[in-house]
Amino acid sequence: MKNIIVTSIAAISCLTTGGCASTPKPEKVCTSEWISKRSDKALDRIESKAGRSIKALTKAAESWARGKKPNLFQMMALQNSFKGLEKELKYGRGMKDLKTLASTCENPKIITDAMGGFLRKQGLPDNMIKFIEGFEPYQRLISPNIET
């Protein structure tokens, strides 16, 4: 019985130690190609989960660009879109992956650059992107210092 316990503890110790040894070193793995591949995958996850919210925001931005103001129901729908996007940025796997990537490479700018490119890819006008990027709750959501 003692042998089984000792063997189990030894096996767990070896597995745990091996896991630590395989942690990537930033200077070896954080090439632009490595970062790009992983951030694209994370952004694809965000887009697949928050696609409806982003489409609604894009539609509202296009209306505002034409000088139209949203009515009460459109404002409520827009608020729900912001909540959906917030939920994905707060709890979603894509943002967690971006934060892990920024932490691994010791570069928090990875998140802001990736999300800025992501918003442009969605077709949002520059003034809407600047508004979103300057929005304090958005800044908190994409901050690498906040655990999700």
Backbone as JSON Lines, residues from 0, in Angstrom:
{"i":0,"aa":"M","n":[0.83,-1.19,0.0],"ca":[0.0,0.0,0.0],"c":[0.87,1.25,0.0]}
{"i":1,"aa":"K","n":[1.97,1.21,0.84],"ca":[2.88,2.35,0.87],"c":[3.52,2.57,-0.48]}
{"i":2,"aa":"N","n":[3.85,1.46,-1.16],"ca":[4.49,1.59,-2.47],"c":[3.58,2.27,-3.48]}
{"i":3,"aa":"I","n":[2.28,1.98,-3.42],"ca":[1.32,2.59,-4.34],"c":[1.25,4.1,-4.09]}
{"i":4,"aa":"I","n":[1.21,4.49,-2.82],"ca":[1.13,5.91,-2.47],"c":[2.41,6.63,-2.9]}
{"i":5,"aa":"V","n":[3.56,6.04,-2.59],"ca":[4.84,6.65,-2.95],"c":[4.96,6.77,-4.46]}
{"i":6,"aa":"T","n":[4.57,5.74,-5.19],"ca":[4.62,5.75,-6.65],"c":[3.69,6.82,-7.21]}
{"i":7,"aa":"S","n":[2.5,6.94,-6.66],"ca":[1.55,7.96,-7.11],"c":[2.09,9.36,-6.89]}
{"i":8,"aa":"I","n":[2.65,9.62,-5.72],"ca":[3.21,10.93,-5.42],"c":[4.38,11.23,-6.35]}
{"i":9,"aa":"A","n":[5.22,10.26,-6.6],"ca":[6.37,10.45,-7.49],"c":[5.89,10.75,-8.92]}
{"i":10,"aa":"A","n":[4.85,10.04,-9.37],"ca":[4.33,10.27,-10.72],"c":[3.74,11.66,-10.86]}
{"i":11,"aa":"I","n":[2.98,12.09,-9.85],"ca":[2.38,13.43,-9.87],"c":[3.47,14.49,-9.86]}
{"i":12,"aa":"S","n":[4.51,14.28,-9.06],"ca":[5.62,15.23,-9.0],"c":[6.31,15.36,-10.34]}
{"i":13,"aa":"C","n":[6.53,14.26,-11.01],"ca":[7.18,14.28,-12.32],"c":[6.31,15.01,-13.35]}
{"i":14,"aa":"L","n":[5.02,14.75,-13.33],"ca":[4.12,15.4,-14.27],"c":[4.06,16.9,-14.02]}
{"i":15,"aa":"T","n":[3.99,17.29,-12.77],"ca":[3.93,18.71,-12.42],"c":[5.22,19.41,-12.81]}
{"i":16,"aa":"T","n":[6.35,18.82,-12.51],"ca":[7.63,19.41,-12.85],"c":[7.8,19.51,-14.35]}
{"i":17,"aa":"G","n":[7.39,18.53,-15.08],"ca":[7.48,18.55,-16.54],"c":[6.64,19.65,-17.13]}
{"i":18,"aa":"G","n":[5.49,19.94,-16.55],"ca":[4.64,21.02,-17.03],"c":[5.29,22.37,-16.87]}
{"i":19,"aa":"C","n":[5.99,22.57,-15.79],"ca":[6.67,23.84,-15.56],"c":[7.82,24.03,-16.54]}
{"i":20,"aa":"A","n":[8.51,22.96,-16.86],"ca":[9.65,23.04,-17.75],"c":[9.23,23.39,-19.17]}
{"i":21,"aa":"S","n":[7.97,23.14,-19.52],"ca":[7.53,23.39,-20.89],"c":[6.93,24.78,-21.07]}
{"i":22,"aa":"T","n":[6.94,25.63,-20.05],"ca":[6.43,26.98,-20.19],"c":[7.32,27.75,-21.15]}
{"i":23,"aa":"P","n":[6.72,28.37,-22.19],"ca":[7.54,29.04,-23.2],"c":[8.27,30.27,-22.64]}
{"i":24,"aa":"K","n":[9.47,30.48,-23.11],"ca":[10.25,31.66,-22.75],"c":[9.89,32.76,-23.74]}
{"i":25,"aa":"P","n":[9.49,33.95,-23.24],"ca":[9.04,35.03,-24.12],"c":[10.01,35.35,-25.26]}
{"i":26,"aa":"E","n":[11.28,35.4,-24.95],"ca":[12.26,35.76,-25.98],"c":[12.36,34.73,-27.1]}
{"i":27,"aa":"K","n":[11.94,33.51,-26.84],"ca":[12.01,32.46,-27.87],"c":[10.73,32.34,-28.68]}
{"i":28,"aa":"V","n":[9.59,32.54,-28.06],"ca":[8.33,32.27,-28.75],"c":[7.6,33.53,-29.21]}
{"i":29,"aa":"C","n":[7.89,34.67,-28.68],"ca":[7.1,35.87,-28.96],"c":[7.54,36.58,-30.24]}
{"i":30,"aa":"T","n":[7.57,35.84,-31.32],"ca":[7.85,36.44,-32.62],"c":[6.54,37.03,-33.15]}
{"i":31,"aa":"S","n":[6.65,37.91,-34.12],"ca":[5.43,38.53,-34.65],"c":[4.52,37.47,-35.28]}
{"i":32,"aa":"E","n":[5.09,36.45,-35.91],"ca":[4.28,35.39,-36.51],"c":[3.55,34.58,-35.43]}
{"i":33,"aa":"W","n":[4.25,34.24,-34.35],"ca":[3.66,33.47,-33.25],"c":[2.53,34.26,-32.6]}
{"i":34,"aa":"I","n":[2.77,35.53,-32.34],"ca":[1.76,36.39,-31.73],"c":[0.56,36.54,-32.66]}
{"i":35,"aa":"S","n":[0.83,36.81,-33.93],"ca":[-0.24,37.03,-34.91],"c":[-1.17,35.83,-35.02]}
{"i":36,"aa":"K","n":[-0.59,34.65,-35.08],"ca":[-1.39,33.43,-35.21],"c":[-2.32,33.26,-34.01]}
{"i":37,"aa":"R","n":[-1.79,33.46,-32.82],"ca":[-2.58,33.26,-31.62],"c":[-3.6,34.39,-31.41]}
{"i":38,"aa":"S","n":[-3.23,35.61,-31.72],"ca":[-4.19,36.71,-31.54],"c":[-5.32,36.59,-32.56]}
{"i":39,"aa":"D","n":[-5.01,36.16,-33.79],"ca":[-6.06,35.95,-34.79],"c":[-7.06,34.89,-34.33]}
{"i":40,"aa":"K","n":[-6.55,33.83,-33.74],"ca":[-7.42,32.76,-33.23],"c":[-8.31,33.3,-32.1]}
{"i":41,"aa":"A","n":[-7.73,34.09,-31.21],"ca":[-8.5,34.67,-30.1],"c":[-9.57,35.62,-30.63]}
{"i":42,"aa":"L","n":[-9.22,36.44,-31.63],"ca":[-10.18,37.38,-32.2],"c":[-11.29,36.66,-32.95]}
{"i":43,"aa":"D","n":[-10.96,35.54,-33.59],"ca":[-12.0,34.74,-34.23],"c":[-13.01,34.24,-33.2]}
{"i":44,"aa":"R","n":[-12.52,33.85,-32.03],"ca":[-13.43,33.41,-30.96],"c":[-14.32,34.56,-30.51]}
{"i":45,"aa":"I","n":[-13.74,35.73,-30.34],"ca":[-14.54,36.89,-29.92],"c":[-15.58,37.19,-30.98]}
{"i":46,"aa":"E","n":[-15.18,37.18,-32.23],"ca":[-16.11,37.49,-33.32],"c":[-17.25,36.48,-33.39]}
{"i":47,"aa":"S","n":[-16.94,35.21,-33.21],"ca":[-18.0,34.19,-33.3],"c":[-18.99,34.31,-32.15]}
{"i":48,"aa":"K","n":[-18.51,34.72,-30.98],"ca":[-19.41,34.83,-29.82],"c":[-20.13,36.17,-29.76]}
{"i":49,"aa":"A","n":[-19.49,37.24,-30.23],"ca":[-20.08,38.57,-30.09],"c":[-20.48,39.16,-31.45]}
{"i":50,"aa":"G","n":[-20.56,38.32,-32.47],"ca":[-20.87,38.79,-33.82],"c":[-22.16,39.59,-33.92]}
{"i":51,"aa":"R","n":[-23.21,39.13,-33.27],"ca":[-24.5,39.84,-33.33],"c":[-24.38,41.21,-32.7]}
{"i":52,"aa":"S","n":[-23.68,41.29,-31.58],"ca":[-23.51,42.57,-30.9],"c":[-22.72,43.54,-31.78]}
{"i":53,"aa":"I","n":[-21.69,43.04,-32.42],"ca":[-20.85,43.88,-33.26],"c":[-21.63,44.37,-34.48]}
{"i":54,"aa":"K","n":[-22.44,43.5,-35.06],"ca":[-23.26,43.91,-36.21],"c":[-24.22,45.03,-35.82]}
{"i":55,"aa":"A","n":[-24.82,44.92,-34.65],"ca":[-25.74,45.97,-34.19],"c":[-25.0,47.29,-33.96]}
{"i":56,"aa":"L","n":[-23.81,47.22,-33.41],"ca":[-23.01,48.43,-33.2],"c":[-22.61,49.05,-34.53]}
{"i":57,"aa":"T","n":[-22.26,48.22,-35.49],"ca":[-21.89,48.71,-36.82],"c":[-23.07,49.39,-37.49]}
{"i":58,"aa":"K","n":[-24.23,48.79,-37.37],"ca":[-25.45,49.36,-37.96],"c":[-25.76,50.72,-37.33]}
{"i":59,"aa":"A","n":[-25.64,50.8,-36.02],"ca":[-25.88,52.07,-35.32],"c":[-24.86,53.12,-35.75]}
{"i":60,"aa":"A","n":[-23.6,52.72,-35.89],"ca":[-22.55,53.65,-36.31],"c":[-22.82,54.19,-37.71]}
{"i":61,"aa":"E","n":[-23.29,53.32,-38.59],"ca":[-23.62,53.75,-39.95],"c":[-24.77,54.76,-39.94]}
{"i":62,"aa":"S","n":[-25.77,54.52,-39.1],"ca":[-26.9,55.45,-38.99],"c":[-26.43,56.8,-38.47]}
{"i":63,"aa":"W","n":[-25.59,56.78,-37.44],"ca":[-25.08,58.04,-36.89],"c":[-24.23,58.78,-37.93]}
{"i":64,"aa":"A","n":[-23.49,58.04,-38.73],"ca":[-22.65,58.66,-39.76],"c":[-23.51,59.36,-40.81]}
{"i":65,"aa":"R","n":[-24.72,58.85,-41.05],"ca":[-25.65,59.48,-41.99],"c":[-26.45,60.6,-41.33]}
{"i":66,"aa":"G","n":[-26.21,60.87,-40.05],"ca":[-26.88,61.95,-39.34],"c":[-28.18,61.54,-38.67]}
{"i":67,"aa":"K","n":[-28.5,60.28,-38.67],"ca":[-29.74,59.82,-38.04],"c":[-29.48,59.56,-36.57]}
{"i":68,"aa":"K","n":[-30.46,59.92,-35.75],"ca":[-30.38,59.64,-34.32],"c":[-31.27,58.45,-34.01]}
{"i":69,"aa":"P","n":[-30.78,57.55,-33.15],"ca":[-31.59,56.35,-32.83],"c":[-32.8,56.7,-31.97]}
{"i":70,"aa":"N","n":[-33.88,55.96,-32.19],"ca":[-35.06,56.14,-31.35],"c":[-34.9,55.32,-30.07]}
{"i":71,"aa":"L","n":[-35.9,55.35,-29.22],"ca":[-35.84,54.67,-27.92],"c":[-35.56,53.17,-28.07]}
{"i":72,"aa":"F","n":[-36.25,52.51,-28.98],"ca":[-36.08,51.07,-29.15],"c":[-34.68,50.74,-29.7]}
{"i":73,"aa":"Q","n":[-34.19,51.58,-30.6],"ca":[-32.85,51.37,-31.13],"c":[-31.8,51.56,-30.04]}
{"i":74,"aa":"M","n":[-32.03,52.52,-29.15],"ca":[-31.11,52.75,-28.04],"c":[-31.1,51.56,-27.09]}
{"i":75,"aa":"M","n":[-32.28,50.98,-26.84],"ca":[-32.35,49.8,-25.98],"c":[-31.62,48.63,-26.63]}
{"i":76,"aa":"A","n":[-31.81,48.45,-27.94],"ca":[-31.12,47.37,-28.65],"c":[-29.61,47.6,-28.62]}
{"i":77,"aa":"L","n":[-29.21,48.85,-28.76],"ca":[-27.79,49.2,-28.72],"c":[-27.2,48.92,-27.34]}
{"i":78,"aa":"Q","n":[-27.96,49.21,-26.32],"ca":[-27.52,48.93,-24.95],"c":[-27.33,47.42,-24.76]}
{"i":79,"aa":"N","n":[-28.25,46.62,-25.28],"ca":[-28.12,45.16,-25.2],"c":[-26.89,44.68,-25.97]}
{"i":80,"aa":"S","n":[-26.61,45.33,-27.09],"ca":[-25.42,44.97,-27.87],"c":[-24.15,45.25,-27.09]}
{"i":81,"aa":"F","n":[-24.11,46.39,-26.42],"ca":[-22.95,46.71,-25.59],"c":[-22.8,45.7,-24.46]}
{"i":82,"aa":"K","n":[-23.92,45.29,-23.88],"ca":[-23.86,44.3,-22.8],"c":[-23.35,42.96,-23.31]}
{"i":83,"aa":"G","n":[-23.79,42.56,-24.5],"ca":[-23.33,41.31,-25.08],"c":[-21.83,41.33,-25.37]}
{"i":84,"aa":"L","n":[-21.36,42.45,-25.91],"ca":[-19.94,42.59,-26.17],"c":[-19.15,42.63,-24.87]}
{"i":85,"aa":"E","n":[-19.7,43.33,-23.88],"ca":[-19.04,43.4,-22.57],"c":[-18.9,42.0,-21.97]}
{"i":86,"aa":"K","n":[-19.95,41.23,-22.05],"ca":[-19.92,39.87,-21.49],"c":[-18.83,39.04,-22.14]}
{"i":87,"aa":"E","n":[-18.73,39.14,-23.46],"ca":[-17.72,38.36,-24.17],"c":[-16.31,38.84,-23.82]}
{"i":88,"aa":"L","n":[-16.12,40.14,-23.7],"ca":[-14.79,40.66,-23.36],"c":[-14.42,40.39,-21.91]}
{"i":89,"aa":"K","n":[-15.42,40.26,-21.08],"ca":[-15.15,40.03,-19.66],"c":[-14.92,38.55,-19.35]}
{"i":90,"aa":"Y","n":[-15.73,37.69,-19.94],"ca":[-15.7,36.27,-19.56],"c":[-15.29,35.32,-20.7]}
{"i":91,"aa":"G","n":[-15.2,35.83,-21.91],"ca":[-14.98,34.97,-23.06],"c":[-13.57,34.41,-23.17]}
{"i":92,"aa":"R","n":[-13.49,33.27,-23.8],"ca":[-12.21,32.58,-24.0],"c":[-11.25,33.41,-24.86]}
{"i":93,"aa":"G","n":[-11.77,34.11,-25.86],"ca":[-10.92,34.9,-26.74],"c":[-10.14,35.97,-26.0]}
{"i":94,"aa":"M","n":[-10.81,36.72,-25.13],"ca":[-10.12,37.77,-24.37],"c":[-9.16,37.15,-23.37]}
{"i":95,"aa":"K","n":[-9.54,36.04,-22.77],"ca":[-8.63,35.36,-21.85],"c":[-7.35,34.95,-22.59]}
{"i":96,"aa":"D","n":[-7.52,34.47,-23.81],"ca":[-6.36,34.07,-24.61],"c":[-5.47,35.27,-24.95]}
{"i":97,"aa":"L","n":[-6.1,36.4,-25.29],"ca":[-5.31,37.61,-25.58],"c":[-4.54,38.07,-24.34]}
{"i":98,"aa":"K","n":[-5.19,38.01,-23.18],"ca":[-4.52,38.42,-21.95],"c":[-3.37,37.47,-21.61]}
{"i":99,"aa":"T","n":[-3.56,36.19,-21.84],"ca":[-2.49,35.22,-21.61],"c":[-1.33,35.49,-22.56]}
{"i":100,"aa":"L","n":[-1.66,35.78,-23.8],"ca":[-0.63,36.08,-24.79],"c":[0.15,37.34,-24.4]}
{"i":101,"aa":"A","n":[-0.56,38.38,-23.97],"ca":[0.11,39.62,-23.54],"c":[0.99,39.37,-22.31]}
{"i":102,"aa":"S","n":[0.51,38.54,-21.41],"ca":[1.27,38.22,-20.21],"c":[2.51,37.39,-20.56]}
{"i":103,"aa":"T","n":[2.34,36.39,-21.4],"ca":[3.45,35.53,-21.8],"c":[4.55,36.33,-22.48]}
{"i":104,"aa":"C","n":[4.14,37.24,-23.35],"ca":[5.12,38.04,-24.1],"c":[5.5,39.33,-23.38]}
{"i":105,"aa":"E","n":[4.92,39.54,-22.2],"ca":[5.2,40.73,-21.4],"c":[5.0,42.0,-22.22]}
{"i":106,"aa":"N","n":[3.85,42.05,-22.95],"ca":[3.55,43.18,-23.81],"c":[2.05,43.44,-23.81]}
{"i":107,"aa":"P","n":[1.56,44.33,-22.94],"ca":[0.12,44.6,-22.88],"c":[-0.43,45.25,-24.14]}
{"i":108,"aa":"K","n":[0.43,45.83,-24.96],"ca":[-0.01,46.47,-26.2],"c":[-0.58,45.45,-27.2]}
{"i":109,"aa":"I","n":[-0.27,44.19,-27.01],"ca":[-0.81,43.14,-27.88],"c":[-2.33,43.2,-27.87]}
{"i":110,"aa":"I","n":[-2.91,43.41,-26.71],"ca":[-4.37,43.43,-26.59],"c":[-4.96,44.64,-27.3]}
{"i":111,"aa":"T","n":[-4.44,45.83,-27.01],"ca":[-5.0,47.05,-27.63],"c":[-4.82,47.03,-29.14]}
{"i":112,"aa":"D","n":[-3.67,46.58,-29.62],"ca":[-3.45,46.51,-31.06],"c":[-4.4,45.52,-31.72]}
{"i":113,"aa":"A","n":[-4.54,44.34,-31.11],"ca":[-5.42,43.31,-31.67],"c":[-6.88,43.79,-31.69]}
{"i":114,"aa":"M","n":[-7.33,44.38,-30.59],"ca":[-8.72,44.83,-30.53],"c":[-8.97,46.01,-31.47]}
{"i":115,"aa":"G","n":[-8.0,46.91,-31.61],"ca":[-8.15,48.02,-32.55],"c":[-8.29,47.51,-33.98]}
{"i":116,"aa":"G","n":[-7.44,46.57,-34.36],"ca":[-7.54,45.96,-35.68],"c":[-8.84,45.21,-35.86]}
{"i":117,"aa":"F","n":[-9.28,44.56,-34.82],"ca":[-10.53,43.82,-34.84],"c":[-11.71,44.76,-35.11]}
{"i":118,"aa":"L","n":[-11.74,45.89,-34.42],"ca":[-12.84,46.86,-34.61],"c":[-12.81,47.42,-36.03]}
{"i":119,"aa":"R","n":[-11.63,47.67,-36.57],"ca":[-11.51,48.17,-37.94],"c":[-12.01,47.11,-38.93]}
{"i":120,"aa":"K","n":[-11.66,45.86,-38.67],"ca":[-12.09,44.77,-39.54],"c":[-13.61,44.65,-39.57]}
{"i":121,"aa":"Q","n":[-14.25,45.04,-38.49],"ca":[-15.72,44.96,-38.42],"c":[-16.38,46.08,-39.22]}
{"i":122,"aa":"G","n":[-15.59,47.02,-39.73],"ca":[-16.14,48.09,-40.55],"c":[-16.61,49.3,-39.77]}
{"i":123,"aa":"L","n":[-16.25,49.38,-38.5],"ca":[-16.65,50.55,-37.72],"c":[-15.87,51.77,-38.19]}
{"i":124,"aa":"P","n":[-16.53,52.92,-38.28],"ca":[-15.81,54.13,-38.67],"c":[-14.81,54.55,-37.59]}
{"i":125,"aa":"D","n":[-13.78,55.27,-38.0],"ca":[-12.72,55.67,-37.08],"c":[-13.23,56.44,-35.87]}
{"i":126,"aa":"N","n":[-14.22,57.33,-36.07],"ca":[-14.72,58.09,-34.92],"c":[-15.41,57.19,-33.9]}
{"i":127,"aa":"M","n":[-16.07,56.12,-34.35],"ca":[-16.7,55.17,-33.43],"c":[-15.62,54.35,-32.72]}
{"i":128,"aa":"I","n":[-14.58,53.96,-33.44],"ca":[-13.48,53.21,-32.84],"c":[-12.8,54.05,-31.77]}
{"i":129,"aa":"K","n":[-12.56,55.31,-32.07],"ca":[-11.93,56.2,-31.09],"c":[-12.81,56.36,-29.86]}
{"i":130,"aa":"F","n":[-14.12,56.46,-30.09],"ca":[-15.05,56.56,-28.96],"c":[-14.98,55.3,-28.09]}
{"i":131,"aa":"I","n":[-15.02,54.14,-28.73],"ca":[-14.98,52.87,-27.99],"c":[-13.66,52.74,-27.24]}
{"i":132,"aa":"E","n":[-12.55,53.02,-27.92],"ca":[-11.24,52.88,-27.29],"c":[-11.04,53.86,-26.14]}
{"i":133,"aa":"G","n":[-11.69,54.99,-26.19],"ca":[-11.59,55.97,-25.11],"c":[-12.59,55.75,-23.98]}
{"i":134,"aa":"F","n":[-13.49,54.81,-24.17],"ca":[-14.54,54.52,-23.21],"c":[-13.93,53.77,-22.03]}
{"i":135,"aa":"E","n":[-14.0,54.35,-20.83],"ca":[-13.33,53.8,-19.65],"c":[-13.74,52.36,-19.32]}
{"i":136,"aa":"P","n":[-15.01,51.99,-19.4],"ca":[-15.36,50.58,-19.15],"c":[-14.7,49.63,-20.16]}
{"i":137,"aa":"Y","n":[-14.57,50.05,-21.4],"ca":[-13.89,49.23,-22.4],"c":[-12.42,49.08,-22.03]}
{"i":138,"aa":"Q","n":[-11.8,50.15,-21.59],"ca":[-10.4,50.11,-21.18],"c":[-10.19,49.1,-20.04]}
{"i":139,"aa":"R","n":[-11.13,49.1,-19.1],"ca":[-11.03,48.13,-17.99],"c":[-11.15,46.7,-18.5]}
{"i":140,"aa":"L","n":[-12.05,46.48,-19.45],"ca":[-12.28,45.13,-19.96],"c":[-11.06,44.57,-20.69]}
{"i":141,"aa":"I","n":[-10.34,45.42,-21.4],"ca":[-9.21,44.92,-22.17],"c":[-7.89,45.06,-21.43]}
{"i":142,"aa":"S","n":[-7.93,45.58,-20.22],"ca":[-6.71,45.73,-19.43],"c":[-6.12,44.36,-19.1]}
{"i":143,"aa":"P","n":[-4.83,44.19,-19.37],"ca":[-4.22,42.88,-19.05],"c":[-4.06,42.65,-17.55]}
{"i":144,"aa":"N","n":[-4.21,43.69,-16.75],"ca":[-4.03,43.58,-15.3],"c":[-5.25,43.04,-14.59]}
{"i":145,"aa":"I","n":[-6.37,42.95,-15.27],"ca":[-7.6,42.48,-14.64],"c":[-7.83,41.04,-15.06]}
{"i":146,"aa":"E","n":[-7.91,40.17,-14.08],"ca":[-8.16,38.75,-14.36],"c":[-9.61,38.56,-14.73]}
{"i":147,"aa":"T","n":[-9.85,37.74,-15.74],"ca":[-11.23,37.44,-16.14],"c":[-11.58,36.04,-15.75]}
